[in-house]
Amino acid sequence: MKKFEGIEAFDQAVKAEGQFLVLKHSSTCPISQAAYEEYEKFADEQKELQTFYLVVQEDRPLSNHIAEKYEIKHESPQAILFKNGAIAWHASHWKITYDSLQSVIAE
């Protein structure tokens, strides 16, 4: 699991095509902390899938960029699966669980 450091790093990951998951995480929200723990547990087991996260308080421009460019309402926490440069799936708050992440990757 890698931390995105800015819009350029994110855009490079999108341009690389393929598939990756990103978690928009709030460092001050207990719901976001629970989602982060589920995401981290899932990410630790991934060998093929790239997993990233960003902390919205530290990188608001990137969080806004994702919301605006992909026309997706900003939420935090929010997990987003990108496939070939487009959003293939997203979930927020209590819907971000190990099992939900596992099932979306299995599809």
VMD Tcl script that builds the backbone (N, CA, C; Angstrom):
set m [mol new atoms 321]
animate dup $m
set s [atomselect $m all]
$s set {name element resname resid chain x y z} {
  {N N MET 1 A 0.853 -1.163 0.000}
  {CA C MET 1 A 0.000 0.000 0.000}
  {C C MET 1 A 0.907 1.237 0.000}
  {N N LYS 2 A 0.686 2.092 -0.976}
  {CA C LYS 2 A 1.508 3.287 -1.113}
  {C C LYS 2 A 0.646 4.530 -0.954}
  {N N LYS 3 A 1.266 5.569 -0.442}
  {CA C LYS 3 A 0.574 6.842 -0.285}
  {C C LYS 3 A 0.775 7.687 -1.536}
  {N N PHE 4 A -0.324 8.180 -2.103}
  {CA C PHE 4 A -0.210 9.108 -3.225}
  {C C PHE 4 A 0.315 10.432 -2.703}
  {N N GLU 5 A 1.255 10.991 -3.438}
  {CA C GLU 5 A 1.818 12.290 -3.103}
  {C C GLU 5 A 1.533 13.249 -4.247}
  {N N GLY 6 A 0.315 13.692 -4.370}
  {CA C GLY 6 A -0.034 14.709 -5.337}
  {C C GLY 6 A -0.718 14.201 -6.588}
  {N N ILE 7 A -1.214 15.176 -7.349}
  {CA C ILE 7 A -1.991 14.902 -8.554}
  {C C ILE 7 A -1.157 14.204 -9.621}
  {N N GLU 8 A 0.089 14.618 -9.784}
  {CA C GLU 8 A 0.932 14.032 -10.830}
  {C C GLU 8 A 1.125 12.527 -10.630}
  {N N ALA 9 A 1.389 12.121 -9.407}
  {CA C ALA 9 A 1.572 10.684 -9.115}
  {C C ALA 9 A 0.292 9.911 -9.403}
  {N N PHE 10 A -0.846 10.481 -9.019}
  {CA C PHE 10 A -2.127 9.839 -9.283}
  {C C PHE 10 A -2.362 9.712 -10.790}
  {N N ASP 11 A -2.174 10.811 -11.522}
  {CA C ASP 11 A -2.395 10.792 -12.975}
  {C C ASP 11 A -1.492 9.788 -13.681}
  {N N GLN 12 A -0.269 9.627 -13.199}
  {CA C GLN 12 A 0.642 8.620 -13.782}
  {C C GLN 12 A 0.097 7.211 -13.564}
  {N N ALA 13 A -0.454 6.948 -12.399}
  {CA C ALA 13 A -1.032 5.626 -12.125}
  {C C ALA 13 A -2.211 5.362 -13.051}
  {N N VAL 14 A -3.040 6.371 -13.288}
  {CA C VAL 14 A -4.184 6.219 -14.190}
  {C C VAL 14 A -3.711 5.965 -15.614}
  {N N LYS 15 A -2.702 6.718 -16.055}
  {CA C LYS 15 A -2.181 6.570 -17.423}
  {C C LYS 15 A -1.529 5.213 -17.655}
  {N N ALA 16 A -1.056 4.600 -16.594}
  {CA C ALA 16 A -0.403 3.295 -16.716}
  {C C ALA 16 A -1.397 2.200 -17.080}
  {N N GLU 17 A -2.680 2.605 -17.164}
  {CA C GLU 17 A -3.769 1.659 -17.463}
  {C C GLU 17 A -3.854 0.642 -16.342}
  {N N GLY 18 A -4.250 -0.568 -16.656}
  {CA C GLY 18 A -4.369 -1.590 -15.629}
  {C C GLY 18 A -5.416 -1.259 -14.591}
  {N N GLN 19 A -5.193 -1.786 -13.396}
  {CA C GLN 19 A -6.179 -1.717 -12.323}
  {C C GLN 19 A -5.470 -1.348 -11.022}
  {N N PHE 20 A -6.070 -0.452 -10.253}
  {CA C PHE 20 A -5.562 -0.150 -8.923}
  {C C PHE 20 A -6.690 0.366 -8.045}
  {N N LEU 21 A -6.463 0.289 -6.746}
  {CA C LEU 21 A -7.445 0.728 -5.760}
  {C C LEU 21 A -6.868 1.895 -4.976}
  {N N VAL 22 A -7.696 2.872 -4.657}
  {CA C VAL 22 A -7.269 3.998 -3.831}
  {C C VAL 22 A -8.298 4.236 -2.725}
  {N N LEU 23 A -7.797 4.579 -1.550}
  {CA C LEU 23 A -8.654 4.925 -0.423}
  {C C LEU 23 A -8.427 6.386 -0.085}
  {N N LYS 24 A -9.504 7.160 -0.100}
  {CA C LYS 24 A -9.467 8.540 0.384}
  {C C LYS 24 A -9.787 8.461 1.875}
  {N N HIS 25 A -8.825 8.860 2.691}
  {CA C HIS 25 A -8.891 8.641 4.139}
  {C C HIS 25 A -8.831 9.971 4.894}
  {N N SER 26 A -9.679 10.104 5.904}
  {CA C SER 26 A -9.632 11.258 6.801}
  {C C SER 26 A -8.921 10.846 8.086}
  {N N SER 27 A -7.901 11.597 8.446}
  {CA C SER 27 A -7.124 11.253 9.637}
  {C C SER 27 A -7.829 11.629 10.945}
  {N N THR 28 A -8.987 12.272 10.865}
  {CA C THR 28 A -9.675 12.711 12.085}
  {C C THR 28 A -11.019 12.018 12.308}
  {N N CYS 29 A -11.389 11.105 11.437}
  {CA C CYS 29 A -12.716 10.486 11.506}
  {C C CYS 29 A -12.615 9.025 11.961}
  {N N PRO 30 A -13.355 8.633 13.005}
  {CA C PRO 30 A -13.312 7.241 13.461}
  {C C PRO 30 A -13.871 6.257 12.427}
  {N N ILE 31 A -14.858 6.667 11.650}
  {CA C ILE 31 A -15.377 5.784 10.595}
  {C C ILE 31 A -14.288 5.555 9.544}
  {N N SER 32 A -13.584 6.616 9.209}
  {CA C SER 32 A -12.501 6.499 8.236}
  {C C SER 32 A -11.379 5.609 8.778}
  {N N GLN 33 A -11.099 5.701 10.061}
  {CA C GLN 33 A -10.065 4.849 10.653}
  {C C GLN 33 A -10.456 3.379 10.551}
  {N N ALA 34 A -11.717 3.064 10.788}
  {CA C ALA 34 A -12.180 1.678 10.664}
  {C C ALA 34 A -12.048 1.202 9.215}
  {N N ALA 35 A -12.423 2.052 8.256}
  {CA C ALA 35 A -12.299 1.691 6.843}
  {C C ALA 35 A -10.831 1.515 6.467}
  {N N TYR 36 A -9.962 2.376 6.989}
  {CA C TYR 36 A -8.526 2.285 6.711}
  {C C TYR 36 A -7.976 0.940 7.197}
  {N N GLU 37 A -8.389 0.516 8.362}
  {CA C GLU 37 A -7.919 -0.767 8.897}
  {C C GLU 37 A -8.377 -1.935 8.032}
  {N N GLU 38 A -9.618 -1.900 7.569}
  {CA C GLU 38 A -10.125 -2.943 6.660}
  {C C GLU 38 A -9.337 -2.928 5.343}
  {N N TYR 39 A -9.127 -1.735 4.809}
  {CA C TYR 39 A -8.391 -1.560 3.547}
  {C C TYR 39 A -6.948 -2.044 3.693}
  {N N GLU 40 A -6.319 -1.689 4.798}
  {CA C GLU 40 A -4.932 -2.088 5.043}
  {C C GLU 40 A -4.804 -3.607 5.117}
  {N N LYS 41 A -5.737 -4.242 5.816}
  {CA C LYS 41 A -5.729 -5.710 5.921}
  {C C LYS 41 A -5.862 -6.330 4.529}
  {N N PHE 42 A -6.776 -5.798 3.724}
  {CA C PHE 42 A -6.966 -6.272 2.355}
  {C C PHE 42 A -5.708 -6.023 1.514}
  {N N ALA 43 A -5.176 -4.814 1.580}
  {CA C ALA 43 A -4.017 -4.430 0.764}
  {C C ALA 43 A -2.786 -5.285 1.077}
  {N N ASP 44 A -2.614 -5.631 2.341}
  {CA C ASP 44 A -1.457 -6.435 2.743}
  {C C ASP 44 A -1.430 -7.801 2.068}
  {N N GLU 45 A -2.580 -8.301 1.665}
  {CA C GLU 45 A -2.656 -9.623 1.025}
  {C C GLU 45 A -2.550 -9.571 -0.486}
  {N N GLN 46 A -2.573 -8.376 -1.051}
  {CA C GLN 46 A -2.588 -8.253 -2.510}
  {C C GLN 46 A -1.186 -8.386 -3.092}
  {N N LYS 47 A -1.047 -9.275 -4.042}
  {CA C LYS 47 A 0.230 -9.458 -4.743}
  {C C LYS 47 A 0.173 -8.830 -6.131}
  {N N GLU 48 A -0.982 -8.877 -6.768}
  {CA C GLU 48 A -1.134 -8.404 -8.144}
  {C C GLU 48 A -1.718 -6.991 -8.227}
  {N N LEU 49 A -2.578 -6.638 -7.306}
  {CA C LEU 49 A -3.293 -5.373 -7.362}
  {C C LEU 49 A -2.523 -4.284 -6.621}
  {N N GLN 50 A -2.305 -3.154 -7.313}
  {CA C GLN 50 A -1.680 -2.011 -6.650}
  {C C GLN 50 A -2.720 -1.331 -5.768}
  {N N THR 51 A -2.311 -0.965 -4.561}
  {CA C THR 51 A -3.204 -0.291 -3.631}
  {C C THR 51 A -2.546 1.001 -3.152}
  {N N PHE 52 A -3.345 2.059 -3.134}
  {CA C PHE 52 A -2.871 3.376 -2.741}
  {C C PHE 52 A -3.850 3.986 -1.747}
  {N N TYR 53 A -3.405 5.048 -1.100}
  {CA C TYR 53 A -4.296 5.839 -0.261}
  {C C TYR 53 A -3.832 7.286 -0.294}
  {N N LEU 54 A -4.730 8.164 0.124}
  {CA C LEU 54 A -4.370 9.561 0.331}
  {C C LEU 54 A -5.100 10.047 1.566}
  {N N VAL 55 A -4.491 10.966 2.260}
  {CA C VAL 55 A -5.098 11.569 3.447}
  {C C VAL 55 A -5.678 12.907 3.003}
  {N N VAL 56 A -6.983 13.048 3.093}
  {CA C VAL 56 A -7.644 14.233 2.532}
  {C C VAL 56 A -7.176 15.530 3.195}
  {N N GLN 57 A -6.846 15.507 4.463}
  {CA C GLN 57 A -6.375 16.723 5.128}
  {C C GLN 57 A -5.000 17.153 4.605}
  {N N GLU 58 A -4.210 16.194 4.127}
  {CA C GLU 58 A -2.868 16.494 3.649}
  {C C GLU 58 A -2.819 16.765 2.153}
  {N N ASP 59 A -3.801 16.271 1.420}
  {CA C ASP 59 A -3.776 16.439 -0.037}
  {C C ASP 59 A -5.172 16.714 -0.580}
  {N N ARG 60 A -5.744 17.806 -0.115}
  {CA C ARG 60 A -7.072 18.217 -0.580}
  {C C ARG 60 A -7.100 18.440 -2.092}
  {N N PRO 61 A -6.041 19.030 -2.709}
  {CA C PRO 61 A -6.084 19.207 -4.167}
  {C C PRO 61 A -6.262 17.889 -4.922}
  {N N LEU 62 A -5.599 16.820 -4.482}
  {CA C LEU 62 A -5.759 15.523 -5.145}
  {C C LEU 62 A -7.158 14.970 -4.914}
  {N N SER 63 A -7.656 15.073 -3.698}
  {CA C SER 63 A -9.005 14.603 -3.406}
  {C C SER 63 A -10.025 15.312 -4.293}
  {N N ASN 64 A -9.889 16.630 -4.420}
  {CA C ASN 64 A -10.787 17.398 -5.282}
  {C C ASN 64 A -10.614 17.034 -6.755}
  {N N HIS 65 A -9.378 16.807 -7.177}
  {CA C HIS 65 A -9.078 16.431 -8.566}
  {C C HIS 65 A -9.817 15.144 -8.945}
  {N N ILE 66 A -9.764 14.150 -8.076}
  {CA C ILE 66 A -10.440 12.880 -8.345}
  {C C ILE 66 A -11.948 13.110 -8.455}
  {N N ALA 67 A -12.510 13.866 -7.519}
  {CA C ALA 67 A -13.959 14.124 -7.529}
  {C C ALA 67 A -14.381 14.857 -8.803}
  {N N GLU 68 A -13.622 15.860 -9.186}
  {CA C GLU 68 A -13.998 16.672 -10.348}
  {C C GLU 68 A -13.746 15.953 -11.665}
  {N N LYS 69 A -12.571 15.374 -11.809}
  {CA C LYS 69 A -12.213 14.733 -13.082}
  {C C LYS 69 A -13.104 13.537 -13.388}
  {N N TYR 70 A -13.459 12.783 -12.360}
  {CA C TYR 70 A -14.233 11.557 -12.578}
  {C C TYR 70 A -15.703 11.728 -12.217}
  {N N GLU 71 A -16.093 12.960 -11.925}
  {CA C GLU 71 A -17.495 13.282 -11.619}
  {C C GLU 71 A -18.083 12.329 -10.583}
  {N N ILE 72 A -17.369 12.223 -9.491}
  {CA C ILE 72 A -17.779 11.360 -8.392}
  {C C ILE 72 A -17.830 12.212 -7.128}
  {N N LYS 73 A -18.909 12.116 -6.408}
  {CA C LYS 73 A -19.073 12.905 -5.185}
  {C C LYS 73 A -17.961 12.561 -4.199}
  {N N HIS 74 A -17.334 13.595 -3.639}
  {CA C HIS 74 A -16.306 13.380 -2.621}
  {C C HIS 74 A -16.938 12.828 -1.348}
  {N N GLU 75 A -16.363 11.756 -0.858}
  {CA C GLU 75 A -16.735 11.216 0.437}
  {C C GLU 75 A -15.457 10.766 1.125}
  {N N SER 76 A -15.513 10.680 2.417}
  {CA C SER 76 A -14.354 10.229 3.168}
  {C C SER 76 A -14.857 9.496 4.407}
  {N N PRO 77 A -14.496 8.238 4.510}
  {CA C PRO 77 A -13.622 7.476 3.632}
  {C C PRO 77 A -14.325 7.083 2.328}
  {N N GLN 78 A -13.494 6.837 1.322}
  {CA C GLN 78 A -14.023 6.422 0.016}
  {C C GLN 78 A -12.984 5.523 -0.655}
  {N N ALA 79 A -13.410 4.336 -1.052}
  {CA C ALA 79 A -12.554 3.414 -1.799}
  {C C ALA 79 A -12.985 3.447 -3.256}
  {N N ILE 80 A -12.007 3.534 -4.155}
  {CA C ILE 80 A -12.306 3.635 -5.579}
  {C C ILE 80 A -11.414 2.661 -6.342}
  {N N LEU 81 A -12.035 1.852 -7.175}
  {CA C LEU 81 A -11.305 0.936 -8.043}
  {C C LEU 81 A -11.235 1.544 -9.436}
  {N N PHE 82 A -10.022 1.715 -9.937}
  {CA C PHE 82 A -9.803 2.213 -11.290}
  {C C PHE 82 A -9.389 1.050 -12.184}
  {N N LYS 83 A -10.010 0.977 -13.359}
  {CA C LYS 83 A -9.640 -0.015 -14.380}
  {C C LYS 83 A -9.490 0.724 -15.696}
  {N N ASN 84 A -8.324 0.593 -16.297}
  {CA C ASN 84 A -8.054 1.188 -17.599}
  {C C ASN 84 A -8.475 2.649 -17.682}
  {N N GLY 85 A -8.121 3.424 -16.670}
  {CA C GLY 85 A -8.341 4.857 -16.681}
  {C C GLY 85 A -9.724 5.332 -16.285}
  {N N ALA 86 A -10.597 4.438 -15.848}
  {CA C ALA 86 A -11.957 4.831 -15.470}
  {C C ALA 86 A -12.321 4.201 -14.128}
  {N N ILE 87 A -13.305 4.772 -13.476}
  {CA C ILE 87 A -13.777 4.205 -12.223}
  {C C ILE 87 A -14.657 2.997 -12.531}
  {N N ALA 88 A -14.292 1.861 -11.944}
  {CA C ALA 88 A -15.053 0.632 -12.132}
  {C C ALA 88 A -15.972 0.350 -10.945}
  {N N TRP 89 A -15.639 0.925 -9.773}
  {CA C TRP 89 A -16.416 0.678 -8.559}
  {C C TRP 89 A -15.992 1.693 -7.516}
  {N N HIS 90 A -16.904 2.040 -6.630}
  {CA C HIS 90 A -16.536 2.853 -5.474}
  {C C HIS 90 A -17.528 2.607 -4.342}
  {N N ALA 91 A -17.057 2.846 -3.139}
  {CA C ALA 91 A -17.886 2.687 -1.943}
  {C C ALA 91 A -17.388 3.663 -0.889}
  {N N SER 92 A -18.245 3.934 0.082}
  {CA C SER 92 A -17.832 4.851 1.138}
  {C C SER 92 A -18.288 4.351 2.505}
  {N N HIS 93 A -17.732 4.951 3.504}
  {CA C HIS 93 A -18.061 4.744 4.903}
  {C C HIS 93 A -18.079 3.264 5.289}
  {N N TRP 94 A -19.169 2.800 5.882}
  {CA C TRP 94 A -19.208 1.427 6.416}
  {C C TRP 94 A -19.256 0.357 5.320}
  {N N LYS 95 A -19.393 0.771 4.063}
  {CA C LYS 95 A -19.398 -0.203 2.958}
  {C C LYS 95 A -17.981 -0.626 2.573}
  {N N ILE 96 A -16.983 0.014 3.164}
  {CA C ILE 96 A -15.586 -0.356 2.895}
  {C C ILE 96 A -15.175 -1.391 3.932}
  {N N THR 97 A -15.233 -2.636 3.522}
  {CA C THR 97 A -14.848 -3.743 4.396}
  {C C THR 97 A -13.905 -4.666 3.637}
  {N N TYR 98 A -13.223 -5.483 4.376}
  {CA C TYR 98 A -12.354 -6.485 3.754}
  {C C TYR 98 A -13.147 -7.316 2.751}
  {N N ASP 99 A -14.329 -7.772 3.179}
  {CA C ASP 99 A -15.153 -8.624 2.307}
  {C C ASP 99 A -15.640 -7.894 1.053}
  {N N SER 100 A -16.034 -6.623 1.189}
  {CA C SER 100 A -16.503 -5.894 0.001}
  {C C SER 100 A -15.356 -5.663 -0.976}
  {N N LEU 101 A -14.174 -5.380 -0.468}
  {CA C LEU 101 A -13.017 -5.192 -1.345}
  {C C LEU 101 A -12.653 -6.515 -2.032}
  {N N GLN 102 A -12.687 -7.588 -1.261}
  {CA C GLN 102 A -12.378 -8.908 -1.811}
  {C C GLN 102 A -13.359 -9.285 -2.913}
  {N N SER 103 A -14.633 -9.035 -2.712}
  {CA C SER 103 A -15.628 -9.443 -3.692}
  {C C SER 103 A -15.547 -8.605 -4.972}
  {N N VAL 104 A -15.249 -7.325 -4.853}
  {CA C VAL 104 A -15.166 -6.496 -6.065}
  {C C VAL 104 A -13.952 -6.886 -6.915}
  {N N ILE 105 A -12.903 -7.313 -6.297}
  {CA C ILE 105 A -11.707 -7.753 -7.048}
  {C C ILE 105 A -11.951 -9.108 -7.695}
  {N N ALA 106 A -12.748 -9.934 -7.049}
  {CA C ALA 106 A -13.046 -11.268 -7.585}
  {C C ALA 106 A -13.939 -11.217 -8.822}
  {N N GLU 107 A -14.652 -10.110 -9.041}
  {CA C GLU 107 A -15.578 -10.003 -10.170}
  {C C GLU 107 A -14.854 -9.942 -11.491}
}
mol reanalyze $m
mol bondsrecalc $m
mol representation Tube
mol addrep $m
